[in-house]
Amino acid sequence: MTEHKRRPVSIDHGSLTCEATKRHKADVSPSTKERKEQVGERIVALQQLVSPFGKTDTASVLSEAVDYIKFLQDQVKSKCWVNASLAQTAPGVLYGVECSISPGYTNSENAGLVDSRTLESDTQALRSLKQSIDPNSISKFSFLDSWDFKIDPCESSGSHFLGILCTIPLDNSRSRVSVIDLDGIGYEGFLTPAIGNLTELTSINLSKNRFRGPIPETISNLRKLTRLIISENFFTGIPPIEIWRLGKLEFIDMSQNKLSGSIPRTLSGLRSLTHLSLSNNEFSGRIPDLTGLWQLATLELSGNQLSGIIPKLPINLRTLSLSRNFLSGHTSSIGKLQDLEELDLSDNRFSGVIQEILTLPRVIRLNISVNRFTVLEVVKFSGRATQLEVLDVHGNHLQGHLPVNLVTVENLRTINLGHNQFTGPIPAGYGEKVGESWKSLFLDYNYLVGRVPPQFSTEASRTQGSLANNCLSCPVNLPMCRGGQRPASECGGRNGQ
């Protein structure tokens, strides 16, 4: 729990949040001198408190302040949101109630406490947003069903205007809508251009609905926007270029729509961006240089039509997903991303040697399946600090013997080396891992030969996987051998039988 410390309070033109807490009495009683000092400090504080009312003598100050303090105590104890007068309260004058002043949002439950009304253009924008939705998709008790425009949006009670947060000013200016967070229940309709009139918006979440059509150009008016989440909808067309110039954006999720066009170079100017997800759309072309996004931790571009090579990437990435595109070339540049924890390059056209990405120290899940890699470089894992738990390289053109050194990867749990061109016997060390730390092992559709290690017969029941379609001497009663082996004509005498 955050401790709110008392401090001199200056007039703030931001929003005002207050939390009431009871103070514990001091264990040691103050001396007479200390009491006098405290009284003197409080009188000065009280003079500051009521000086706007024209009172200067001590008696008038005390008389005026007592009533005022009682009012403030009632406000603070009963509700969180208070009016602008509290901003001038000196420390200690609330006798048992501690307040902290900080920028913040109100919610629909508490908004009515402040003597301020929503800016008319904000109200009209909300009205337009609701009108752009098919009424048949607004179910009873949904957020949009609670939007009753007979009530002021920022002064409504807890059951009205759900999904809306407001900023409450300290002066006489109007309240503004700062957050829209709709429930994802399948609202059908368009995103109104009036959304651009909500110029105080910092966050908008329309995910898991059925919005269709283009993203309106007016969204570029939202200069204070930090979070833009419109995933799992049916938005189409090219996103307005100005979106990529909204410099305060920290979180963008446009995944699972039908958006198209290229990813613009101007994206690299979003220096505050930490999360970018454009997955499962129809974006095409090359991925631009994104090294300018030095705070970016998550980059998800999977399920598009992107081509070319992997460009220079932000050094602090933790999650990188580029699967299901048409990307090609080598992956050596990814070896520089030492903070990477999840890497998915599956279903592309990458080729060459798999080496650097195997030894990234923090990678937990590595999926490079369904590509054109030909060599799995022998890496000495022992002595290396690696967190690898999941390795999936199935569906490549990998040749040679199975990598023996995988048994030295301490955290490895799931391995898929199937659908390649591996030859030779199954390493004895694999048998020692089956049924113990390895919970899943797929070696199917290769050209492995020889006898199956004995542990596969006794321990494999605890391991999911397959040895099918190889050239092994594999007992038919062994669950992992179900599906049979290759015919002798395909094995070319390599099955050792």
Phi, psi and omega per residue, in radians:
M1 nan 2.337 -3.126
T2 -1.277 2.339 3.105
E3 -1.574 2.207 3.119
H4 -1.633 1.948 -3.113
K5 -1.569 2.527 3.078
R6 -1.261 2.537 3.133
R7 -2.765 2.727 3.059
P8 -0.998 2.412 -3.032
V9 -1.881 2.202 3.074
S10 -1.855 2.766 3.134
I11 -1.153 2.246 -3.092
D12 -2.144 2.317 3.131
H13 -1.632 0.246 3.056
G14 -1.530 -2.701 3.108
S15 -1.609 2.789 -3.019
L16 -2.133 2.129 3.088
T17 -2.096 2.443 -3.101
C18 -2.345 2.396 3.084
E19 -2.165 2.194 -3.128
A20 -1.595 2.237 3.081
T21 -2.387 2.607 3.115
K22 -1.574 2.312 3.097
R23 -1.543 2.509 3.050
H24 -1.434 2.498 3.100
K25 -1.157 2.555 3.141
A26 -1.152 2.491 -3.131
D27 -1.250 -0.483 -3.101
V28 -2.009 2.202 -3.126
S29 -1.233 2.429 -3.132
P30 -1.240 2.677 3.093
S31 -1.260 2.953 3.135
T32 -1.052 -0.732 3.131
K33 -1.083 -0.741 3.133
E34 -1.137 -0.663 3.112
R35 -1.067 -0.773 3.140
K36 -1.066 -0.737 3.132
E37 -1.097 -0.724 3.131
Q38 -1.115 -0.750 3.126
V39 -1.079 -0.768 3.138
G40 -1.081 -0.725 3.121
E41 -1.107 -0.690 -3.115
R42 -1.220 -0.634 3.096
I43 -1.097 -0.759 3.087
V44 -1.063 -0.748 3.132
A45 -1.079 -0.733 -3.137
L46 -1.179 -0.630 3.072
Q47 -1.078 -0.710 3.083
Q48 -1.121 -0.637 -3.077
L49 -1.121 -0.807 -3.016
V50 -1.808 0.060 3.131
S51 -0.982 -0.542 3.076
P52 -1.074 -0.338 -3.132
F53 -1.582 0.051 3.061
G54 1.512 0.153 -3.122
K55 -1.629 2.337 -3.141
T56 -2.228 -0.548 -3.128
D57 -1.323 2.679 -3.016
T58 -1.069 -0.766 -3.116
A59 -1.068 -0.792 3.136
S60 -1.162 -0.666 3.114
V61 -1.028 -0.867 -3.108
L62 -1.113 -0.751 -3.134
S63 -1.083 -0.792 -3.111
E64 -1.208 -0.661 -3.014
A65 -1.302 -0.605 -3.096
V66 -1.021 -0.839 3.121
D67 -1.102 -0.685 -3.101
Y68 -1.176 -0.712 -3.140
I69 -1.141 -0.712 3.099
K70 -1.035 -0.712 3.107
F71 -1.070 -0.792 -3.126
L72 -1.134 -0.704 3.117
Q73 -1.045 -0.766 3.134
D74 -1.083 -0.722 -3.140
Q75 -1.131 -0.809 -3.063
V76 -1.203 -0.722 -3.097
K77 -1.208 -0.542 -3.032
S78 -1.601 -0.557 -3.070
K79 -2.450 2.854 3.130
C80 -1.476 -0.673 -3.039
W81 -1.573 2.270 -3.140
V82 -2.225 3.036 -3.062
N83 -1.605 -3.106 -2.972
A84 -1.138 -0.407 -3.120
S85 -1.028 -0.550 -3.106
L86 -1.124 -0.423 -3.130
A87 -1.106 -0.361 -3.121
Q88 -1.758 0.115 -3.118
T89 -1.252 2.199 3.116
A90 -1.354 2.711 -3.083
P91 -1.091 2.422 3.030
G92 1.608 -0.193 -3.014
V93 -1.457 -0.131 -3.124
L94 -1.570 -0.036 3.017
Y95 0.832 1.323 3.074
G96 1.777 -0.093 3.113
V97 -2.134 2.209 -3.099
E98 -1.913 2.324 -3.096
C99 -2.105 2.555 2.988
S100 -2.159 2.438 -3.132
I101 -1.918 2.188 -3.118
S102 -2.722 2.699 3.047
P103 -1.050 2.551 -3.140
G104 -3.002 -3.129 -3.140
Y105 -1.980 2.635 2.920
T106 -1.628 3.010 2.979
N107 -2.250 3.057 -3.015
S108 -1.152 -0.325 -3.124
E109 -1.362 -0.619 -3.012
N110 -1.882 -0.092 -2.957
A111 -1.068 -0.537 -3.038
G112 -1.195 -0.105 -3.078
L113 -1.347 -0.356 -3.067
V114 -1.743 2.378 -3.078
D115 -1.397 1.253 3.133
S116 -2.640 2.624 -3.105
R117 -2.098 2.709 -3.111
T118 -1.163 2.411 3.069
L119 -0.993 2.345 -3.022
E120 -1.018 -0.697 -3.128
S121 -1.147 -0.522 3.056
D122 -1.193 -0.763 3.115
T123 -1.064 -0.756 -3.141
Q124 -1.150 -0.607 3.107
A125 -1.157 -0.711 3.083
L126 -1.132 -0.693 3.109
R127 -1.091 -0.753 3.129
S128 -1.131 -0.654 3.111
L129 -1.076 -0.779 3.138
K130 -1.190 -0.674 -3.123
Q131 -1.188 -0.386 3.140
S132 -1.432 -0.010 -3.137
I133 -1.795 2.382 3.070
D134 -1.034 2.095 -3.113
P135 -0.982 -0.520 -3.125
N136 -1.183 -0.309 3.138
S137 -1.656 -0.034 3.107
I138 -1.646 1.677 -3.069
S139 -1.364 2.790 3.135
K140 -1.109 2.417 -3.137
F141 1.272 0.134 3.041
S142 -1.351 2.963 -3.135
F143 -1.047 -0.866 -3.109
L144 -1.134 -0.486 3.082
D145 -1.131 -0.424 -3.130
S146 -1.477 -0.076 -3.120
W147 -1.422 1.610 -3.139
D148 -1.842 1.914 -3.013
F149 -1.405 0.141 2.920
K150 -1.342 -0.205 -3.124
I151 -2.026 2.470 3.103
D152 -1.178 2.249 -3.045
P153 -0.963 -0.734 -3.078
C154 -1.563 0.034 3.115
E155 -2.147 0.322 -3.058
S156 -1.457 2.856 3.104
S157 -1.429 -3.128 -3.017
G158 -1.100 -0.383 -3.082
S159 -1.671 0.063 -3.118
H160 -2.088 2.616 3.110
F161 0.904 0.897 3.039
L162 -1.138 2.553 -3.139
G163 1.486 0.141 -3.128
I164 -2.083 2.334 2.966
L165 -2.092 2.562 -3.091
C166 -2.192 2.674 2.976
T167 -1.731 2.206 -3.086
I168 -1.798 2.082 -3.109
P169 -1.350 2.775 3.083
L170 -1.561 -0.351 3.126
D171 -1.666 -2.774 -3.088
N172 -1.587 0.161 3.135
S173 -1.294 2.950 -3.036
R174 -1.381 2.673 3.026
S175 -1.231 2.638 -3.108
R176 -2.233 2.533 3.052
V177 -1.307 2.198 -3.086
S178 -2.004 -0.368 -3.119
V179 -2.470 2.337 2.944
I180 -2.110 2.113 -3.101
D181 -2.363 1.463 -3.075
L182 -1.311 2.632 3.036
D183 -1.306 2.449 -3.093
G184 -1.531 1.420 -3.092
I185 -2.072 0.151 3.079
G186 1.683 0.572 3.032
Y187 -1.008 2.330 -3.141
E188 -1.929 2.307 3.112
G189 2.768 -2.802 -3.118
F190 -1.986 2.756 3.024
L191 -1.550 1.986 -3.051
T192 -1.109 2.462 3.036
P193 -1.058 -0.358 3.129
A194 -1.109 -0.206 3.104
I195 -1.011 -0.489 -3.135
G196 -1.198 -0.228 3.110
N197 -1.413 -0.222 3.131
L198 -1.497 1.184 -2.946
T199 -1.259 -0.116 3.071
E200 -1.726 0.079 3.137
L201 -1.079 2.294 3.013
T202 -1.924 -0.331 -3.108
S203 -2.622 2.368 3.066
I204 -2.394 2.259 -3.129
N205 -2.301 1.924 3.130
L206 -2.045 0.327 -2.978
S207 -1.150 2.757 3.061
K208 1.062 0.784 3.051
N209 -2.288 -2.790 -3.108
R210 -2.256 0.735 3.029
F211 -1.157 2.408 -3.126
R212 -2.308 3.040 -3.117
G213 1.457 -3.054 -3.083
P214 -1.358 2.781 2.966
I215 -1.324 2.172 -3.061
P216 -1.115 2.514 3.126
E217 -1.047 -0.509 -3.062
T218 -1.145 -0.205 3.120
I219 -1.109 -0.317 3.105
S220 -1.212 -0.200 3.087
N221 -1.324 -0.220 -3.026
L222 -1.486 1.256 -3.010
R223 -1.216 -0.291 -3.130
K224 -1.711 0.088 -3.058
L225 -1.166 2.244 3.065
T226 -1.957 -0.440 -3.124
R227 -2.281 2.172 3.097
L228 -2.217 1.897 -3.083
I229 -2.206 1.879 3.135
I230 -2.260 0.474 -3.073
S231 -1.187 2.782 3.078
E232 0.993 0.929 3.027
N233 -2.316 -2.773 -3.140
F234 -2.251 0.611 3.092
F235 -1.106 2.485 -3.097
T236 -2.223 2.970 3.059
G237 1.472 -3.026 -3.120
I238 -1.580 2.202 3.102
P239 -1.022 2.488 3.112
P240 -0.948 2.334 -3.077
I241 -1.038 -0.504 -3.095
E242 -1.193 -0.341 3.086
I243 -0.995 -0.683 -3.075
W244 -1.338 0.068 3.083
R245 -2.011 0.120 3.076
L246 -1.371 1.588 -2.890
G247 -1.111 -0.242 -3.133
K248 -1.640 -0.020 -3.114
L249 -1.076 2.284 3.097
E250 -2.013 -0.435 -3.028
F251 -2.480 2.060 3.103
I252 -2.176 2.191 3.038
D253 -2.357 1.815 3.087
M254 -1.985 0.317 -3.034
S255 -1.132 2.725 3.076
Q256 1.007 1.004 2.967
N257 -2.302 -2.742 3.086
K258 -2.224 0.680 -3.121
L259 -1.328 2.602 -3.045
S260 -2.375 -3.003 -3.100
G261 1.635 -3.018 3.140
S262 -1.753 2.855 3.063
I263 -1.511 1.998 -2.981
P264 -1.284 2.691 3.100
R265 -1.149 -0.480 -3.117
T266 -1.075 -0.298 3.101
L267 -0.978 -0.567 -3.085
S268 -1.173 -0.153 3.108
G269 -1.462 -0.105 -3.135
L270 -1.450 1.348 -2.983
R271 -1.197 -0.270 3.136
S272 -1.646 -0.047 -3.028
L273 -1.189 2.254 3.083
T274 -1.992 -0.365 -3.075
H275 -2.449 2.196 3.083
L276 -2.355 2.033 3.099
S277 -2.227 1.995 3.074
L278 -2.099 0.360 -3.039
S279 -1.104 2.687 3.033
N280 0.991 0.947 3.009
N281 -2.285 -2.678 -3.134
E282 -2.226 0.571 3.106
F283 -1.189 2.524 -3.094
S284 -2.361 3.109 -3.132
G285 1.511 -2.903 -3.082
R286 -1.580 2.698 3.020
I287 -1.401 2.177 -3.113
P288 -1.282 2.930 3.055
D289 -1.112 2.127 -3.068
L290 -2.006 0.306 -3.088
T291 -1.122 -0.361 3.109
G292 -1.186 -0.328 -3.140
L293 -1.489 1.177 -2.969
W294 -1.232 -0.245 3.091
Q295 -1.686 -0.050 -3.064
L296 -1.150 2.173 3.126
A297 -1.878 -0.502 -3.104
T298 -2.220 2.188 3.075
L299 -2.267 1.964 -3.108
E300 -2.151 1.917 -3.116
L301 -2.193 0.314 -3.063
S302 -1.187 2.760 3.044
G303 1.209 0.679 3.061
N304 -2.174 -2.722 3.136
Q305 -2.184 0.642 -3.092
L306 -1.306 2.547 -3.088
S307 -2.350 3.125 3.142
G308 1.535 -2.892 -3.082
I309 -1.688 2.925 3.071
I310 -1.293 2.172 -3.125
P311 -1.406 -3.056 3.000
K312 -1.164 2.391 -3.042
L313 -2.116 2.749 3.117
P314 -1.025 2.344 -2.992
I315 -1.224 -0.335 -3.069
N316 -1.695 0.221 -3.134
L317 -1.022 2.430 3.045
R318 -1.956 -0.542 3.109
T319 -2.238 2.218 3.114
L320 -2.323 2.035 3.130
S321 -2.205 1.973 -3.137
L322 -2.162 0.330 -3.029
S323 -1.143 2.780 3.041
R324 0.987 0.941 3.007
N325 -2.305 -2.791 3.116
F326 -2.134 0.614 -3.103
L327 -1.311 2.604 -3.061
S328 -2.466 -3.067 3.124
G329 1.563 -2.799 -3.086
H330 -1.714 2.958 -3.086
T331 -2.047 0.267 -3.032
S332 -1.073 -0.531 -3.108
S333 -1.114 -0.459 -3.128
I334 -1.217 -0.372 3.135
G335 -1.081 -0.231 3.128
K336 -1.492 -0.171 -3.065
L337 -1.524 1.389 -2.992
Q338 -1.259 -0.233 3.122
D339 -1.698 0.016 -3.068
L340 -1.109 2.330 3.139
E341 -1.996 -0.552 3.115
E342 -2.312 2.245 -3.120
L343 -2.337 2.129 3.121
D344 -2.264 1.874 3.102
L345 -2.003 0.280 -3.006
S346 -1.111 2.710 3.044
D347 1.002 0.967 3.026
N348 -2.326 -2.673 -3.118
R349 -2.225 0.515 3.125
F350 -1.165 2.603 -3.080
S351 -2.476 3.110 3.078
G352 1.649 -2.558 -3.002
V353 -1.750 2.389 3.011
I354 -1.648 1.980 -3.113
Q355 -2.514 -1.252 -3.008
E356 -1.003 -0.710 -3.056
I357 -1.201 -0.304 3.120
L358 -1.266 -0.394 -3.031
T359 -1.947 0.249 3.046
L360 -1.048 2.191 -2.905
P361 -1.158 -0.447 -3.041
R362 -1.935 -0.002 -3.113
V363 -1.165 2.229 3.111
I364 -1.752 -0.742 -3.128
R365 -2.157 2.162 -3.130
L366 -2.204 2.034 3.141
N367 -2.183 1.905 3.090
I368 -2.185 0.533 -3.093
S369 -1.246 2.830 3.068
V370 0.932 1.034 3.013
N371 -2.323 -2.703 -3.094
R372 -2.198 0.486 3.091
F373 -1.124 2.482 -3.104
T374 -2.006 -0.389 -3.066
V375 -2.294 2.232 2.985
L376 -1.768 1.722 -3.022
E377 -1.058 2.412 3.091
V378 -1.247 2.033 -3.106
V379 -2.001 2.364 3.078
K380 -1.465 1.720 -3.107
F381 -1.345 -0.507 -3.074
S382 -1.052 2.317 -3.110
G383 1.553 -0.194 3.120
R384 -1.619 2.473 3.081
A385 -1.496 1.638 3.140
T386 -2.146 2.474 -3.111
Q387 -1.835 0.191 -3.009
L388 -1.003 2.168 3.102
E389 -2.008 -0.576 -3.078
V390 -2.218 2.166 3.099
L391 -2.217 2.083 3.136
D392 -2.243 1.918 3.111
V393 -2.174 0.370 -3.076
H394 -1.174 2.739 3.060
G395 1.293 0.535 3.041
N396 -1.948 -2.769 3.099
H397 -2.110 0.654 -3.060
L398 -1.230 2.352 -3.086
Q399 -2.128 3.076 3.127
G400 1.521 -2.927 -3.100
H401 -1.439 2.766 3.068
L402 -1.076 2.461 -3.110
P403 -1.198 1.936 -3.112
V404 -1.142 -0.575 -3.001
N405 -1.213 -0.115 3.098
L406 -1.086 -0.433 -3.119
V407 -1.214 -0.241 3.134
T408 -1.580 -0.061 3.114
V409 -1.451 1.850 -2.926
E410 -1.075 -0.686 -3.021
N411 -1.619 -0.018 -3.055
L412 -1.108 2.275 -3.100
R413 -2.182 -0.608 -3.041
T414 -2.226 2.167 -3.112
I415 -2.297 2.290 3.039
N416 -2.281 1.856 3.106
L417 -1.977 0.262 -3.068
G418 -1.235 2.929 3.067
H419 0.979 0.864 3.038
N420 -2.291 -2.707 -3.134
Q421 -2.232 0.611 3.113
F422 -1.154 2.522 3.115
T423 -2.231 3.116 3.102
G424 1.465 -3.126 -3.071
P425 -1.405 2.874 3.008
I426 -1.331 2.172 -3.117
P427 -0.997 2.481 -3.135
A428 -1.045 -0.561 3.138
G429 -1.085 -0.478 3.101
Y430 -1.109 -0.645 3.134
G431 -1.098 -0.611 -3.133
E432 -1.224 -0.429 -3.124
K433 -1.548 -0.448 -3.109
V434 -1.128 2.308 3.138
G435 1.413 -0.158 3.099
E436 -1.861 -1.800 -3.099
S437 -1.407 -0.461 3.135
W438 -1.477 1.993 -3.117
K439 -1.673 -0.258 3.141
S440 -2.615 2.213 -3.127
L441 -2.501 1.985 3.104
F442 -1.997 2.064 3.101
L443 -2.159 0.288 -3.041
D444 -1.237 2.798 3.105
Y445 0.989 0.919 2.961
N446 -2.236 -2.749 3.112
Y447 -2.253 0.712 -3.126
L448 -1.217 2.556 -3.068
V449 -2.222 2.980 3.037
G450 1.563 -2.947 -3.107
R451 -1.563 2.649 3.113
V452 -1.360 2.336 3.087
P453 -0.910 2.477 -3.020
P454 -1.012 -0.521 -3.123
Q455 -1.096 -0.417 3.120
F456 -1.136 -0.458 3.129
S457 -1.445 -0.601 -3.041
T458 -1.687 -0.485 -3.036
E459 -2.018 -0.217 -2.991
A460 -1.147 -0.309 3.141
S461 -1.086 -0.353 3.125
R462 -1.673 0.053 -3.130
T463 -2.128 2.247 3.071
Q464 -1.420 2.471 3.091
G465 2.780 -2.946 -3.086
S466 -2.716 2.485 3.007
L467 -2.033 0.213 -3.027
A468 -1.142 2.754 3.050
N469 0.987 0.895 2.964
N470 -2.152 -2.756 3.088
C471 -2.126 0.670 -3.032
L472 -1.572 2.764 2.895
S473 -1.547 1.561 -2.948
C474 -2.025 2.010 -3.111
P475 -0.993 2.362 -3.071
V476 -1.178 -0.392 3.141
N477 -1.490 -0.007 3.126
L478 -1.472 2.129 -3.085
P479 -0.930 -0.659 -3.097
M480 -1.294 -0.183 3.120
C481 -1.662 -0.023 -3.132
R482 -1.065 2.414 -3.070
G483 1.901 -0.184 3.061
G484 1.384 -3.132 -3.139
Q485 -2.045 2.984 3.129
R486 -1.174 2.662 3.040
P487 -1.184 2.721 -3.103
A488 -0.997 -0.544 -3.126
S489 -1.112 -0.522 3.127
E490 -1.473 -0.456 -3.097
C491 -1.440 -0.355 3.089
G492 1.048 0.636 3.132
G493 1.335 0.224 -3.078
R494 -1.586 -0.018 -3.063
N495 -1.436 -0.080 3.056
G496 1.285 0.170 -3.113
Q497 -1.576 nan nan
